[in-house]
Amino acid sequence: MSTEHYDVIIIGTGAGGGTLAYRLAPTGKKILILERGAFLPQEKANWDTVEVYHKDRYHTSEVWHDDSDRSKFHPGTGYWVGGNTKVYGGALFRLRERDFDRVVHKGGISPSWPLKYQDFEPYYTEAEKLYEVHGQRGQDPTEPPTSDPYPFAPVSHEPRIQEIHDDLQKKGLHPFNLPLAIKLNEVNRRLGACIRCNTCDGFPCLVNGKGDSDINCVRPAIAKENVTLLTEAEVLRLHTSPSGREVTSVEVRHKGEIMSFSSDIVVVSCGAINSAVLLLRSANEKHPNGLGNSSDQVGRNFMKHQHGAVIGLTPKPNPTEFQKTLAVNDFYWGEPGFDYPMGLIQLLGKVNKDIVATDAPKFAPGMALDEIAKHSVDWFVTAEDLPDRNNRVTFKNGAVHLSYTENNTEAFDRLLARWTKVLKSINCGDAILPCSLYFRKKLAIQAVAHQNGTCRFGEDPANSVLDLDCRTHDVDNLYVVDGAFFPSSAAVNPTLTIIANALRVGDRLIERMG
């Protein structure tokens, strides 16, 4: 077992860990980044739907369990440099200003955050610049106040999506350009890596055209001599001093060899689920229930959003390649007759026959699936799930367990029904054939792309894991910087808030290190 000392160790390279490494790299401090996976290979399979969707080529082969142990599943998560940003759709939303306050939902209460929107606003602005977000202010009726415009112009709609945009406007709705982290220059395509292909949302990018944590943060950070990245390095547990007040070593399995590293500061950024697991499996005499867990909150309040897809078939073909450009928030805070939040509507990446086949009967002919894909317009529906202490992550018998019971379902069901009704009401491009075929699907427990809430931050150590700087209340040099810190999930994609918080915590760490 070898030991080397660092000023900072960052465990994980996703939206939290990768961004934090970028923030700290210019300090000159000696930084070690530990990543469980490798660099995701650039290969033809990046754009192969069968490999990506049917064979789960870029997701972990791990088996997780539900709380009853009666069900096992492969989670929709991957271990790569850049984490899940390597396969995300790049939609980067700010939380709405009201999302930081106590909000009454039909299914319960979304609690107030100890910091407010204004505390995050400058970091949101910086995050949008760092991840090259394209968008347009003033279109979204729920948009919070901002200090700067988006750094890049919005991604244009292709003709079929522009028609839908215009039809939605005629219905009195406010469709807007989806804020996207993408390396696209529509004036001079040679100046951007993105080629507007049809394999973006859910796929790795063969040409590095996304604004992701790997390309935008980790690679610039490790270009500095003071930053070291160790890949294929799975952190097994954190060891503390006899007092339990500081982490003294990080135990790592690297290509079959057990190694140990020490650091003045240790940051856990493994994603909300695996960060909680690491704290729990690091239990010792001073921390019998896991590190940072004197409140018994580590792993609790797990949230992942309520997600669903609406695949609408229209008589008019949809030849769109890059479809994920439009969103609607008119129902985010409710609608007449339902004075409770509902959620967000956004386009999905364009489905093809192989994606359709994942939910089609095995005997469905390929020609029919191809026709469905050619005529579909594909939507993603997100509603907030509420924190529940019984929705939790545990680690038992060497495996991750998720205990999760859905809540606030009436809001989601209403949003799904409302959006289907809206789609049926707009012009389908054919006056004779009705637009009546809508396939709806709610995503199951393995859909954990929006995971958050397992180590929430707060001022009271009795009911939170982290303080306002995302340092554990119980261990002085241990921080958690990913979606685990969320007290509530809101109903927009959480990634931009994770990035903004990493920049904010990075500033606090720089102050601490002097």
N, C-alpha and C positions, 0 to 999 in steps of 0.2 A: 504494500500500500504506500503510495507516494503522496506527499503533501507539498503544496505550493501556496503562498499567501498572495491575496489580491486586495485592492481597495474595495472593489465591488464585484460580486458575482450575480449575474442575471440568469435565471433559469427559464428558458423559453424564448422564442423569437417571433411570436405572433404580433398582433396589433399592439399589445402592451409592452412585452419585452423588447421587441425590435425597435419600437419607437423610443423607449427609454435608453437603449444602447446608443441610439443616434444622438439623443440629447446629451448624454454624459461623455461621449467620445471626445469632444473638443477640450475637456477639462485636463487631459493629460494623465488622469488617474489610471492606475493599472486595473483593467477590467477584463473579466472572464465571462464569456457567454456560453452557456451549456445548452445544447439543443439535442433532444432525444432522437430526432431524425437526421436525414442527410439533405443536401440540396436536391430539390425536385428535378428530375432529369428533363431536359428539353428533348422530346422524342415525338414521333408521329402519333403515338398513343395519346398524347395530350388532347388531340382533337378527335379521338375515336370514341363515339358514343357507347359502343358496346363495351369497350375497355373501361370507360369512366363510370357509366351508369349500371351496366349489367354485371361487370366483374369487380366493381369497386376498387379499381387499380390504385387509386390514390388515397383511399381510406384505410385506417388501421384494420388489421385482421383480428384485433382483440375481441374477446367476447365479454360483454357486460351483462348484468343481471337486473331484473326488476326486483322490487323489495320482497316479493313472495318467494323468489328463487324458482318459480314455475316457468318463467320465460327468460330466454337468453336472446341477445341480439348483438349485431355489429353496429356500433355507433357511427354516425355520419361525421367523423372527424379524422383528421390526418396529422401525422407528425413529420413536418418538413421545416426547413429554414423558411421563415415567413408564416408558419402555422397555417391556419385556415384561410388567411388572406390569399394564399396561392390559388384557391379555387372559388373564392367568393365572387359575387356579382358586381362588387365595387360600389354599391349604393351606400353613400355616406351622409347620413342625416344627423342634424343636431336634435337633441331632445327638445320638445316644445317648452316654452318658458313655464307653463303651468305644470308640466310633468315633474318639476322639482318641488312642487307643493303637495299638500295632502289633497287627494282627489277621491271623491266618492264614486264608486262604480256600482253597477247593478249587482255585481257579485261580491262586493266588499270594499275595502279601503286600500288605496295605494298610498303608502306613507310619505311624509315629507322628507326631503333630503336635508342633511345638516348644512350643506352648501347649496347655493342657488345658481340660477342660470348665469347671473352676472359674474360669478366666480369662475365659470368655465368659458365665458364668451371669448376672451382674448386667446385662450388655448384652442377653442374651436376654429377661430380664424387662422391661427398658425397651423393647425392640423390640416385644414383644407388646402393650404399652400403646400405643405410638405407632401401630401398625397395627391396633389395635382387634380383637385376636384373641379369638374365642369358643371356649371349650373347657371341659373338666372334668378336673382332676387326679385321679390314682389309678385310672384305668380301664385305662391302657396298661401292660402288664407290663414293657415295656422303658423306660418313662419315666425320664429322669434326675432326680436330686434338684433341687428348685426352691425358691426363697425366697419366692415369692408365688403365690397362685392366678391363674388366667387372669383378665384384667380384665373379661371378659364371659361370661355364661352360655353353655353349649353350644347350638349350633343343633339344634333338635329334629328327630327323624326323622319323615317322613310315614308313614302307616299301613303301606304295603307294606314300607318299609325297616325299620320297627320290628319287623315279623314276622320278617324275615331276621335282624335283630339278636338277637331272642329265640331263634330256631332255632340260631344259631351258639353262643349261650351254652349251650343244651342239649347241644351237642356238646363242651362243655368248653373252648371258645375264649373269648377276651376281646375282643370287639368294643368299640370306643370311639368317642366323638364326635370327628370330624375337627376339628383346630384350624383355624379359618377366619378370615381377615381380611375382615370384612364389616360393613357399616353396617346392622345389623338389630336391631330391638327387637321381640321377640315379645310383650311385654306391652302395649306401645302402639305400633302400627305407624307412627303419624304421627311418632314420634320417630326413625325410621331411614329412610334412603333406599332400602334394599333392599326389594324386593317379592317375594322368593322366586320368581323367574321360572325358566323352563326354558332360558334362554340366558345362562348365566353362565360356566361352565367353557369357556375357549377363545374367548369372545366379549368384545368391549368392553361396558361397561355404559352404557346410554343414560341412566340416572338417577344415575350416579356412586355406586353402592351398594357398590363394593368398597373395601377399605382398600388403596390402591395408592400408589406413590411420588409420582405427580402430585398427587393430591388431598390426601394426608396430609402430604407433605413439601415438594414444590416450590412449590406455591401459597402455603403459609404463609411459606416462605423469601423468595420474591420480593415479598411484601407489605412487606418491610423495605427502606428506602431504600438500604441499602448493598449490596444484592444485585441483580445484573442478569442476566436470562436472554436469551440470543440464540438463537432457533430457526432452523431451516433453515441451520445453520452446521456444515458438515462439516470436521472437522480433518484436514488433509492430511498434516502432518508436524510434528515438534517439532525446533527448532533449538537447538544448545548453544553455549556459550562455546568459545573456542579450546582450552581445557584439556579440554573435554568433561565437566566436573564439575557443570555446572548447565544446566538448560534456560533459554534466554534469550528465546525467542519461540515462539509457537504460530501456525502458519500455517493459515488458515481460508478456505474458500470459502463465501461467504454470498451466495446468490441470484446467482451468477455473478461476484461480485466477490471478488478475493483480498484478505484482510485479515490483519493481524498483531497479536497481543496479547502482552504480557509480564507476568510475575508472579513474586513471590518463591517461590511454591509452585505446582506444577502437579500435578493429580490426574487420572489416566486412569481412567475408569469406563465403558468402552464395552461391557462384557460380555467374558467371557474370550476369545472369538475375536477380536473387533475390537480389544480392548486389545493383544493380542499383535501383530496386524497393524500397528497404529499404531507400536508400538515398532520393529518390523522395517522398516517403510518409512521410518523416521526415521534410518536408518544414515548415518553420516558418517565422516570420516577417523579420528576418535578412537574411533568405535564402528562398525567396518566390518560387523559382523553384526547391527546394530540396537542401540537404546538399552537399557541394562541387561542386555546379553547376553554379557558376558565369560564366563559359565558355559556358554554355548550351551544354555540352558534355556528361553529365550523361545519360546513356541509349543509346547513339548514337554509331554508328560504330559496331553494333552487328554483330558478325560472328559466324558461326557454322560449317564451311566447306561444301563443296559439297560432298555428300556421295552416293555411289551406291554399289549394290551387283551384282556379276556375278555368277550364279549357272550353272556350266558346267556338262552336263551328258556325261559320257564316257561308252563305252561298257564294259570296265573292272570295276569290282566292287571296291569300295573304303571302306574297312573295318576299316579305321582309326578311332580311338577313340579321341585322343587329336590332333586335326588337325592344330591348330593355331601356327605353328612353322616356317613359311617361309614368306619372303617378297622380293619385287623387287623394286629397285629405279632407274633402267636404264633410265626411262622416266621422272624422277623428274624434270630435267631442260629442257626437250624437246626431240626432235628427229630430224633427217635429214628432212629438209623441213618445220620444225616448231620450230623456235628458241625462244620459250617461254616456261615457266615452265608448266608441265602437272600434275605430282603428284605421289602418292605412291600406290603401290599394296601390299596387305597382305592377308594371308589366314584368313578366318573366323573360328570360332568354327564349328565343324561338325554339319550339319543340320540333323534332323530326320523328320519322316513323320508328326509330329505335327507342327514343324516349317514350313515345306513346305505348310502345310494346311492353314497357315495364309494368303497366297496369292493365294491359289488355289480356283477354283470354288467350291461352297458349295456342288455340287453334285459329286465331284471327289471321286472315290472309294478309300478307305483306302489302299487297296492292291497296287494300282498304285502309291499312294504317298509314300508308303514304298519302292517300287522299285526305284523311283526317288531318294529318300534319300540314298539308298544303292549304287547308281552309281554316285552320285554327288561329285564334288570337288568345294568348296565354297570360293569365293574371295570377298574382300572388297576393293573398289576403293575410294581414297580420293584426291580431288583437292582443291586448295586454293580458298576461296572466299575473296573478297577484301573489305576493310573498306569503308563504305558508310554512311554518316551522316543521311541519310533517313532510313537506316535499324536500327531500334531502339526499345528499350523497354520502355513502358510507363505503368503507373498504373492509371486506370480510373474506377470509379464506383465500387471500391472494387475488381477489377480483373486485372490480368496481360495481357497486350496487346503486341503482337509482330508484328512489321511492317518489312517485309523482302521481298525484291525482289532479285532474284538470279542474280549474275553477274559472269563474267569470265567463262561462260558456254561452250564456244568453247573448252577450254582446257580440261574440264571434259569430254565432249562428245568425244573428240579425244582420250583421255586416255582410256575410256571405249571401244571404237571401236578398238584401238590398242591392248588392252589386249585380247579381244575376238579373234582377228586375230592371236595373238601369241598362244593362247590355241588351236586353230584349227590346228596350224602348228606342234604341238609336238606329239610325239608318244602316242597313246591312249591305247596301249597294245592289239590291235586287228587289224590285217592287212586287214580284210574284211569289218567290219562294220565302217562306217564313224563316225567321232566325230563332229557332227554338231548341237547339241541341246544346246543352251545357253540362259538362261533366265536372263534378266537384269532388275534391278529395281533401281530407284533413290529414296532416302529417302526424306520424306516430312518435313514440318516445325516442326512437333512435335519431330523430332530427334535432340535433343539439347545436346547430350552427350559431344560435343566438343565446347560448348559455350564459347565465349571470346569477349573481346574488348569494353565493355560498359563503362569502366572508365579508359581509356588509360593513361599511364604515359608519362611524358615529362617535358621539362624544361620551357616551356612557358605556364603560367596559362591561357592565352587567348584561347589556343586550346587543353588543356589537363586537366584532372581531378586530377591526382596524380603527385607528384614530383618523382624524381628518387628513393626515398626510399619508394615509394607507400603510402606516406602521402598525404592527400588531401591538395591542395594549400590553400583552404579557411578555414579549421578547423585544428587547430594545433595538436590536439591529436587524430585525426581520420585517420585510415589507411584502405586500401582495399587490401587484400592479397588472390587473387584467379585469375582465367583467365581473369577477367575484365581488368587487366592492359595491355594486349597485344595491341600493335599498329597495328599488322598484324597477320594473322592466320597461315602463312606457310602452309604446306600440310602434316605435320606429327601429330600424336596424341599429344595434348598439355599438358598432365598430368605431364610429367617429368619436363617441364619448369615451371609449377605451383609449383611443389615441390621444385625445385632448387631456385626459387625466394622466396619462404617462408623461406628457410634456410638463404638466403641472407638478407631479411628484418629482420629476427630474429636477425641477428648480429647487424644490425643498431639499433634495439630496445634495445638490451642489452647495446650498447654504450650509448644510450640516458638515460637509467635508471641508469647507473653508476654501 
